[in-house]
Amino acid sequence: MTMDVEDELRGELRRAMAERVAGTRAPRSLAADVRRRHRRRKARARTAVAVAGASVAALALVPAYRSIQPVPAGAPETTATAPGGPEAGAPERGPAPAAPGPSGSASDRTSPEPRTARPSAGTPDEPSPGRPGAGAGSRPSVPGWLTYLPDGLAAERPCATERGSTGTATVCAWRGEPGWVRVRLVEGPGIGGPEDLVPVAGVPSRTSVRGIPALAGAAPGDGRQVSWLPRPGVGATVQAGGAAAGDLMRIAEGVRP
């Protein structure tokens, strides 16, 4: 700044000397005027510097003034962060878990009770649809296509499969206090009518099972039997003896292959 002032002073002197050399007559107070103008410029420069310094100081005091102001109760606190965001490497905090409400009880916060598995449909312990509870539905040894069997009968053996000229036959037999029951179910292309099934001892009589033509007669031994075709290609013969012979037609109507 000193060099600038000296340059300005020299410039003023040069201009004054140039005016004098040009033939003009400078007043005696030339030097005093030059000094006075120099002082004025210097004072203006100092004033400008002081004003600029005061402005910078005022701007610097604004954050400090705000930081010492009292915060109203309930107002959210704000923290200044660097332009680059949160500090690098600092782990982020997840939201705090919600506290249970005052109305929640200890039982509400416990885990739900596990559901008990239901038995699947079609298990041996579950009776099939259409079977009476006191009849064949309560016996695992009774096939699903037989919906009625008198009480007190037990399977002689598991149902067996036989192959013959008319087709494949499934034979099931039960015996007990009421007597005995034997059911033969044949499936094959060689069945044309009830006469192609188990032959009747003696002269057969014509009857019907659920509206289907059938042949009835005496069975080997002391029993009776009935034969019919429940559906095309499938023949059924039911034989019963003892007290169970009185339920022969009811047993036959319960055969649903």
CYANA upper distance limits for C-alpha pairs under 8 A (distance plus 0.5 A):
  1 MET  CA      5 VAL  CA      6.93
  2 THR  CA      6 GLU  CA      6.79
  3 MET  CA      7 ASP  CA      6.64
  4 ASP  CA      8 GLU  CA      6.70
  5 VAL  CA      9 LEU  CA      6.69
  5 VAL  CA     38 HIS  CA      8.30
  5 VAL  CA     42 LYS  CA      8.33
  6 GLU  CA     10 ARG  CA      6.67
  7 ASP  CA     11 GLY  CA      6.60
  8 GLU  CA     12 GLU  CA      6.77
  8 GLU  CA     38 HIS  CA      8.31
  9 LEU  CA     13 LEU  CA      6.82
  9 LEU  CA     34 VAL  CA      8.02
  9 LEU  CA     38 HIS  CA      7.50
 10 ARG  CA     14 ARG  CA      6.60
 11 GLY  CA     15 ARG  CA      6.71
 12 GLU  CA     16 ALA  CA      6.66
 12 GLU  CA     34 VAL  CA      7.15
 13 LEU  CA     17 MET  CA      6.55
 13 LEU  CA     34 VAL  CA      8.15
 14 ARG  CA     18 ALA  CA      6.47
 15 ARG  CA     19 GLU  CA      6.75
 16 ALA  CA     20 ARG  CA      6.85
 16 ALA  CA     26 ALA  CA      8.04
 16 ALA  CA     30 LEU  CA      8.12
 17 MET  CA     21 VAL  CA      6.49
 18 ALA  CA     22 ALA  CA      6.53
 19 GLU  CA     23 GLY  CA      7.33
 19 GLU  CA     24 THR  CA      6.23
 19 GLU  CA     25 ARG  CA      8.15
 19 GLU  CA     26 ALA  CA      7.88
 20 ARG  CA     24 THR  CA      5.52
 20 ARG  CA     25 ARG  CA      6.24
 20 ARG  CA     26 ALA  CA      6.58
 26 ALA  CA     30 LEU  CA      7.03
 29 SER  CA     33 ASP  CA      6.58
 30 LEU  CA     34 VAL  CA      6.68
 31 ALA  CA     35 ARG  CA      6.76
 32 ALA  CA     36 ARG  CA      6.60
 33 ASP  CA     37 ARG  CA      6.63
 34 VAL  CA     38 HIS  CA      6.66
 35 ARG  CA     39 ARG  CA      6.69
 36 ARG  CA     40 ARG  CA      6.80
 37 ARG  CA     41 ARG  CA      6.81
 38 HIS  CA     42 LYS  CA      6.65
 39 ARG  CA     43 ALA  CA      6.55
 40 ARG  CA     44 ARG  CA      6.68
 41 ARG  CA     45 ALA  CA      6.67
 42 LYS  CA     46 ARG  CA      6.76
 43 ALA  CA     47 THR  CA      6.62
 44 ARG  CA     48 ALA  CA      6.70
 45 ALA  CA     49 VAL  CA      6.77
 46 ARG  CA     50 ALA  CA      6.63
 47 THR  CA     51 VAL  CA      6.65
 48 ALA  CA     52 ALA  CA      6.70
 49 VAL  CA     53 GLY  CA      6.68
 50 ALA  CA     54 ALA  CA      6.64
 51 VAL  CA     55 SER  CA      6.77
 52 ALA  CA     56 VAL  CA      6.86
 53 GLY  CA     57 ALA  CA      6.70
 54 ALA  CA     58 ALA  CA      6.63
 55 SER  CA     59 LEU  CA      6.79
 56 VAL  CA     60 ALA  CA      6.78
 57 ALA  CA     61 LEU  CA      6.77
 58 ALA  CA     62 VAL  CA      7.07
 60 ALA  CA     64 ALA  CA      8.07
 61 LEU  CA     65 TYR  CA      6.56
 62 VAL  CA     66 ARG  CA      6.78
 63 PRO  CA     67 SER  CA      6.65
 64 ALA  CA     68 ILE  CA      7.01
 65 TYR  CA     69 GLN  CA      7.04
 71 VAL  CA     75 ALA  CA      7.38
 81 THR  CA     85 GLY  CA      6.82
 81 THR  CA     86 PRO  CA      7.21
 82 ALA  CA     86 PRO  CA      7.57
 86 PRO  CA     90 ALA  CA      8.05
100 PRO  CA    104 GLY  CA      6.89
104 GLY  CA    108 ASP  CA      6.70
104 GLY  CA    109 ARG  CA      8.00
105 SER  CA    109 ARG  CA      7.36
106 ALA  CA    110 THR  CA      7.10
119 PRO  CA    123 THR  CA      7.82
121 ALA  CA    126 GLU  CA      7.72
122 GLY  CA    126 GLU  CA      6.90
122 GLY  CA    127 PRO  CA      8.18
122 GLY  CA    128 SER  CA      7.28
124 PRO  CA    140 PRO  CA      6.12
125 ASP  CA    138 SER  CA      8.17
125 ASP  CA    140 PRO  CA      7.95
126 GLU  CA    138 SER  CA      8.49
127 PRO  CA    131 ARG  CA      7.24
127 PRO  CA    133 GLY  CA      7.82
127 PRO  CA    137 GLY  CA      5.25
127 PRO  CA    138 SER  CA      6.73
128 SER  CA    137 GLY  CA      6.79
128 SER  CA    144 GLY  CA      7.69
130 GLY  CA    147 THR  CA      7.28
131 ARG  CA    135 GLY  CA      7.56
131 ARG  CA    136 ALA  CA      6.99
131 ARG  CA    137 GLY  CA      5.53
131 ARG  CA    147 THR  CA      5.37
131 ARG  CA    148 TYR  CA      7.20
132 PRO  CA    136 ALA  CA      7.32
132 PRO  CA    137 GLY  CA      6.43
132 PRO  CA    147 THR  CA      7.78
132 PRO  CA    148 TYR  CA      7.56
133 GLY  CA    137 GLY  CA      6.03
133 GLY  CA    138 SER  CA      6.50
134 ALA  CA    138 SER  CA      7.06
134 ALA  CA    151 ASP  CA      7.72
135 GLY  CA    139 ARG  CA      8.33
135 GLY  CA    147 THR  CA      8.14
135 GLY  CA    148 TYR  CA      5.99
135 GLY  CA    149 LEU  CA      5.90
135 GLY  CA    150 PRO  CA      6.64
135 GLY  CA    151 ASP  CA      6.65
136 ALA  CA    142 VAL  CA      6.60
136 ALA  CA    146 LEU  CA      7.66
136 ALA  CA    147 THR  CA      6.34
136 ALA  CA    148 TYR  CA      5.55
136 ALA  CA    149 LEU  CA      5.61
136 ALA  CA    150 PRO  CA      8.16
137 GLY  CA    142 VAL  CA      8.13
137 GLY  CA    147 THR  CA      7.45
137 GLY  CA    148 TYR  CA      8.24
141 SER  CA    155 ALA  CA      7.06
141 SER  CA    158 PRO  CA      7.73
142 VAL  CA    146 LEU  CA      7.29
142 VAL  CA    155 ALA  CA      8.49
145 TRP  CA    254 GLY  CA      8.44
145 TRP  CA    255 VAL  CA      6.38
145 TRP  CA    256 ARG  CA      5.37
145 TRP  CA    257 PRO  CA      5.48
146 LEU  CA    254 GLY  CA      6.08
146 LEU  CA    255 VAL  CA      5.21
146 LEU  CA    256 ARG  CA      6.66
146 LEU  CA    257 PRO  CA      8.24
147 THR  CA    251 ILE  CA      8.48
147 THR  CA    254 GLY  CA      5.22
147 THR  CA    255 VAL  CA      6.88
147 THR  CA    256 ARG  CA      7.85
148 TYR  CA    250 ARG  CA      7.96
148 TYR  CA    251 ILE  CA      6.18
148 TYR  CA    254 GLY  CA      5.70
148 TYR  CA    255 VAL  CA      8.26
149 LEU  CA    153 LEU  CA      8.31
149 LEU  CA    251 ILE  CA      6.65
150 PRO  CA    178 PRO  CA      8.19
150 PRO  CA    244 ALA  CA      7.37
150 PRO  CA    247 ASP  CA      8.06
151 ASP  CA    178 PRO  CA      8.21
152 GLY  CA    176 GLY  CA      6.17
152 GLY  CA    177 GLU  CA      6.47
152 GLY  CA    178 PRO  CA      6.87
153 LEU  CA    174 TRP  CA      6.17
153 LEU  CA    175 ARG  CA      5.58
153 LEU  CA    176 GLY  CA      4.88
153 LEU  CA    177 GLU  CA      7.37
153 LEU  CA    178 PRO  CA      7.47
153 LEU  CA    179 GLY  CA      8.16
153 LEU  CA    180 TRP  CA      7.76
154 ALA  CA    174 TRP  CA      5.61
154 ALA  CA    175 ARG  CA      6.00
154 ALA  CA    176 GLY  CA      6.52
155 ALA  CA    172 CYS  CA      8.25
155 ALA  CA    173 ALA  CA      6.43
155 ALA  CA    174 TRP  CA      4.70
155 ALA  CA    175 ARG  CA      6.92
156 GLU  CA    173 ALA  CA      6.32
156 GLU  CA    174 TRP  CA      5.75
156 GLU  CA    175 ARG  CA      6.80
157 ARG  CA    172 CYS  CA      8.24
157 ARG  CA    173 ALA  CA      7.59
157 ARG  CA    174 TRP  CA      8.45
158 PRO  CA    172 CYS  CA      7.47
159 CYS  CA    170 THR  CA      7.13
159 CYS  CA    171 VAL  CA      6.02
159 CYS  CA    172 CYS  CA      4.96
159 CYS  CA    173 ALA  CA      7.78
160 ALA  CA    170 THR  CA      6.23
160 ALA  CA    171 VAL  CA      5.78
160 ALA  CA    172 CYS  CA      7.11
161 THR  CA    168 THR  CA      7.52
161 THR  CA    169 ALA  CA      6.14
161 THR  CA    170 THR  CA      5.12
161 THR  CA    171 VAL  CA      6.82
162 GLU  CA    168 THR  CA      6.34
162 GLU  CA    169 ALA  CA      5.48
162 GLU  CA    170 THR  CA      6.83
162 GLU  CA    171 VAL  CA      7.99
163 ARG  CA    167 GLY  CA      6.51
163 ARG  CA    168 THR  CA      5.05
163 ARG  CA    169 ALA  CA      6.54
164 GLY  CA    168 THR  CA      6.79
164 GLY  CA    169 ALA  CA      8.00
165 SER  CA    190 GLY  CA      7.87
166 THR  CA    186 VAL  CA      8.15
166 THR  CA    187 GLU  CA      8.20
166 THR  CA    188 GLY  CA      6.39
166 THR  CA    189 PRO  CA      7.51
166 THR  CA    190 GLY  CA      5.12
166 THR  CA    191 ILE  CA      6.44
166 THR  CA    196 ASP  CA      8.28
167 GLY  CA    186 VAL  CA      6.74
167 GLY  CA    187 GLU  CA      5.92
167 GLY  CA    188 GLY  CA      4.60
167 GLY  CA    189 PRO  CA      7.40
167 GLY  CA    190 GLY  CA      7.13
167 GLY  CA    191 ILE  CA      8.37
168 THR  CA    186 VAL  CA      6.10
168 THR  CA    187 GLU  CA      5.96
168 THR  CA    188 GLY  CA      6.85
169 ALA  CA    184 ARG  CA      7.06
169 ALA  CA    185 LEU  CA      5.90
169 ALA  CA    186 VAL  CA      4.62
169 ALA  CA    187 GLU  CA      6.86
170 THR  CA    184 ARG  CA      6.28
170 THR  CA    185 LEU  CA      5.65
170 THR  CA    186 VAL  CA      6.90
171 VAL  CA    182 ARG  CA      7.86
171 VAL  CA    183 VAL  CA      6.38
171 VAL  CA    184 ARG  CA      5.09
171 VAL  CA    185 LEU  CA      7.02
172 CYS  CA    182 ARG  CA      6.36
172 CYS  CA    183 VAL  CA      5.91
172 CYS  CA    184 ARG  CA      7.11
173 ALA  CA    180 TRP  CA      8.01
173 ALA  CA    181 VAL  CA      6.28
173 ALA  CA    182 ARG  CA      4.88
173 ALA  CA    183 VAL  CA      6.97
174 TRP  CA    180 TRP  CA      6.15
174 TRP  CA    181 VAL  CA      5.78
174 TRP  CA    182 ARG  CA      6.96
175 ARG  CA    179 GLY  CA      6.36
175 ARG  CA    180 TRP  CA      4.72
175 ARG  CA    181 VAL  CA      6.96
176 GLY  CA    180 TRP  CA      6.78
178 PRO  CA    242 GLY  CA      6.78
178 PRO  CA    243 ALA  CA      5.55
178 PRO  CA    244 ALA  CA      6.00
179 GLY  CA    240 ALA  CA      8.04
179 GLY  CA    241 GLY  CA      6.02
179 GLY  CA    242 GLY  CA      4.88
179 GLY  CA    243 ALA  CA      6.20
179 GLY  CA    244 ALA  CA      6.03
179 GLY  CA    245 ALA  CA      8.41
180 TRP  CA    240 ALA  CA      6.18
180 TRP  CA    241 GLY  CA      5.80
180 TRP  CA    242 GLY  CA      7.16
180 TRP  CA    244 ALA  CA      6.97
181 VAL  CA    238 VAL  CA      7.88
181 VAL  CA    239 GLN  CA      6.23
181 VAL  CA    240 ALA  CA      4.91
181 VAL  CA    241 GLY  CA      7.10
181 VAL  CA    244 ALA  CA      7.54
182 ARG  CA    238 VAL  CA      6.41
182 ARG  CA    239 GLN  CA      5.55
182 ARG  CA    240 ALA  CA      6.83
183 VAL  CA    236 ALA  CA      7.80
183 VAL  CA    237 THR  CA      6.31
183 VAL  CA    238 VAL  CA      5.10
183 VAL  CA    239 GLN  CA      6.83
184 ARG  CA    236 ALA  CA      6.26
184 ARG  CA    237 THR  CA      5.65
184 ARG  CA    238 VAL  CA      7.00
185 LEU  CA    234 VAL  CA      7.73
185 LEU  CA    235 GLY  CA      6.36
185 LEU  CA    236 ALA  CA      5.08
185 LEU  CA    237 THR  CA      7.06
186 VAL  CA    234 VAL  CA      6.19
186 VAL  CA    235 GLY  CA      5.58
186 VAL  CA    236 ALA  CA      6.79
187 GLU  CA    191 ILE  CA      8.25
187 GLU  CA    233 GLY  CA      6.30
187 GLU  CA    234 VAL  CA      4.98
187 GLU  CA    235 GLY  CA      6.92
188 GLY  CA    233 GLY  CA      6.06
188 GLY  CA    234 VAL  CA      7.13
189 PRO  CA    233 GLY  CA      6.19
190 GLY  CA    233 GLY  CA      8.15
191 ILE  CA    196 ASP  CA      6.47
191 ILE  CA    197 LEU  CA      8.12
191 ILE  CA    233 GLY  CA      6.43
191 ILE  CA    234 VAL  CA      7.68
191 ILE  CA    235 GLY  CA      7.53
192 GLY  CA    196 ASP  CA      6.99
192 GLY  CA    233 GLY  CA      8.14
193 GLY  CA    197 LEU  CA      8.10
193 GLY  CA    228 TRP  CA      7.64
193 GLY  CA    229 LEU  CA      7.17
193 GLY  CA    235 GLY  CA      8.31
194 PRO  CA    214 ALA  CA      6.71
194 PRO  CA    215 LEU  CA      6.78
194 PRO  CA    227 SER  CA      5.94
194 PRO  CA    228 TRP  CA      5.32
194 PRO  CA    229 LEU  CA      6.89
194 PRO  CA    235 GLY  CA      7.55
195 GLU  CA    199 PRO  CA      7.33
195 GLU  CA    215 LEU  CA      7.90
195 GLU  CA    227 SER  CA      8.39
197 LEU  CA    227 SER  CA      7.34
197 LEU  CA    235 GLY  CA      7.42
197 LEU  CA    236 ALA  CA      8.16
197 LEU  CA    237 THR  CA      7.69
198 VAL  CA    227 SER  CA      7.90
198 VAL  CA    237 THR  CA      7.36
200 VAL  CA    204 PRO  CA      6.57
200 VAL  CA    216 ALA  CA      7.84
200 VAL  CA    217 GLY  CA      6.09
200 VAL  CA    218 ALA  CA      6.50
200 VAL  CA    219 ALA  CA      6.73
200 VAL  CA    225 GLN  CA      8.03
201 ALA  CA    217 GLY  CA      7.19
201 ALA  CA    218 ALA  CA      5.73
201 ALA  CA    219 ALA  CA      6.37
201 ALA  CA    220 PRO  CA      7.07
202 GLY  CA    217 GLY  CA      7.63
202 GLY  CA    218 ALA  CA      7.19
203 VAL  CA    217 GLY  CA      7.36
204 PRO  CA    215 LEU  CA      6.57
204 PRO  CA    216 ALA  CA      6.01
204 PRO  CA    217 GLY  CA      5.28
204 PRO  CA    218 ALA  CA      8.23
205 SER  CA    215 LEU  CA      6.17
205 SER  CA    216 ALA  CA      5.68
205 SER  CA    217 GLY  CA      6.61
206 ARG  CA    213 PRO  CA      7.73
206 ARG  CA    214 ALA  CA      6.38
206 ARG  CA    215 LEU  CA      5.29
206 ARG  CA    216 ALA  CA      6.68
207 THR  CA    213 PRO  CA      6.57
207 THR  CA    214 ALA  CA      5.57
207 THR  CA    215 LEU  CA      6.42
207 THR  CA    216 ALA  CA      7.09
208 SER  CA    212 ILE  CA      5.54
208 SER  CA    213 PRO  CA      4.94
208 SER  CA    214 ALA  CA      5.27
208 SER  CA    215 LEU  CA      8.15
208 SER  CA    228 TRP  CA      8.34
209 VAL  CA    213 PRO  CA      7.15
209 VAL  CA    214 ALA  CA      6.94
209 VAL  CA    228 TRP  CA      7.79
209 VAL  CA    249 MET  CA      7.89
209 VAL  CA    252 ALA  CA      7.44
209 VAL  CA    253 GLU  CA      6.56
210 ARG  CA    253 GLU  CA      6.89
212 ILE  CA    228 TRP  CA      7.57
212 ILE  CA    229 LEU  CA      7.81
212 ILE  CA    230 PRO  CA      7.81
213 PRO  CA    228 TRP  CA      6.91
213 PRO  CA    229 LEU  CA      8.38
214 ALA  CA    226 VAL  CA      7.18
214 ALA  CA    227 SER  CA      5.99
214 ALA  CA    228 TRP  CA      4.96
214 ALA  CA    229 LEU  CA      8.10
215 LEU  CA    226 VAL  CA      6.10
215 LEU  CA    227 SER  CA      5.82
215 LEU  CA    228 TRP  CA      7.12
216 ALA  CA    224 ARG  CA      8.07
216 ALA  CA    225 GLN  CA      6.22
216 ALA  CA    226 VAL  CA      4.71
216 ALA  CA    227 SER  CA      6.97
217 GLY  CA    224 ARG  CA      6.34
217 GLY  CA    225 GLN  CA      6.14
217 GLY  CA    226 VAL  CA      7.06
218 ALA  CA    222 ASP  CA      8.24
218 ALA  CA    223 GLY  CA      6.68
218 ALA  CA    224 ARG  CA      4.86
218 ALA  CA    225 GLN  CA      6.46
219 ALA  CA    223 GLY  CA      5.48
219 ALA  CA    224 ARG  CA      4.97
219 ALA  CA    225 GLN  CA      5.81
219 ALA  CA    239 GLN  CA      7.04
219 ALA  CA    240 ALA  CA      8.48
220 PRO  CA    224 ARG  CA      8.31
222 ASP  CA    241 GLY  CA      6.53
222 ASP  CA    242 GLY  CA      7.97
223 GLY  CA    239 GLN  CA      7.16
223 GLY  CA    240 ALA  CA      5.82
223 GLY  CA    241 GLY  CA      4.50
223 GLY  CA    242 GLY  CA      7.40
223 GLY  CA    245 ALA  CA      7.00
224 ARG  CA    239 GLN  CA      6.14
224 ARG  CA    240 ALA  CA      6.17
224 ARG  CA    241 GLY  CA      7.02
224 ARG  CA    245 ALA  CA      6.96
224 ARG  CA    248 LEU  CA      8.14
225 GLN  CA    237 THR  CA      7.35
225 GLN  CA    238 VAL  CA      5.94
225 GLN  CA    239 GLN  CA      4.69
225 GLN  CA    240 ALA  CA      6.95
225 GLN  CA    248 LEU  CA      7.82
226 VAL  CA    237 THR  CA      6.16
226 VAL  CA    238 VAL  CA      6.05
226 VAL  CA    239 GLN  CA      7.27
226 VAL  CA    248 LEU  CA      8.34
226 VAL  CA    249 MET  CA      8.33
226 VAL  CA    252 ALA  CA      8.09
227 SER  CA    235 GLY  CA      7.80
227 SER  CA    236 ALA  CA      6.13
227 SER  CA    237 THR  CA      4.82
227 SER  CA    238 VAL  CA      7.13
228 TRP  CA    235 GLY  CA      6.38
228 TRP  CA    236 ALA  CA      6.14
228 TRP  CA    237 THR  CA      7.27
229 LEU  CA    233 GLY  CA      8.03
229 LEU  CA    234 VAL  CA      6.23
229 LEU  CA    235 GLY  CA      4.85
229 LEU  CA    236 ALA  CA      6.58
230 PRO  CA    234 VAL  CA      6.83
230 PRO  CA    235 GLY  CA      6.82
230 PRO  CA    236 ALA  CA      7.40
230 PRO  CA    256 ARG  CA      7.84
230 PRO  CA    257 PRO  CA      7.75
231 ARG  CA    235 GLY  CA      7.97
236 ALA  CA    255 VAL  CA      8.49
238 VAL  CA    248 LEU  CA      7.71
238 VAL  CA    251 ILE  CA      8.01
238 VAL  CA    252 ALA  CA      6.64
239 GLN  CA    245 ALA  CA      8.29
239 GLN  CA    248 LEU  CA      7.69
240 ALA  CA    244 ALA  CA      6.29
240 ALA  CA    245 ALA  CA      5.13
240 ALA  CA    248 LEU  CA      6.61
241 GLY  CA    245 ALA  CA      5.30
243 ALA  CA    247 ASP  CA      8.40
244 ALA  CA    248 LEU  CA      7.30
247 ASP  CA    251 ILE  CA      6.56
248 LEU  CA    252 ALA  CA      6.73
249 MET  CA    253 GLU  CA      6.63
250 ARG  CA    254 GLY  CA      6.90
251 ILE  CA    255 VAL  CA      7.32
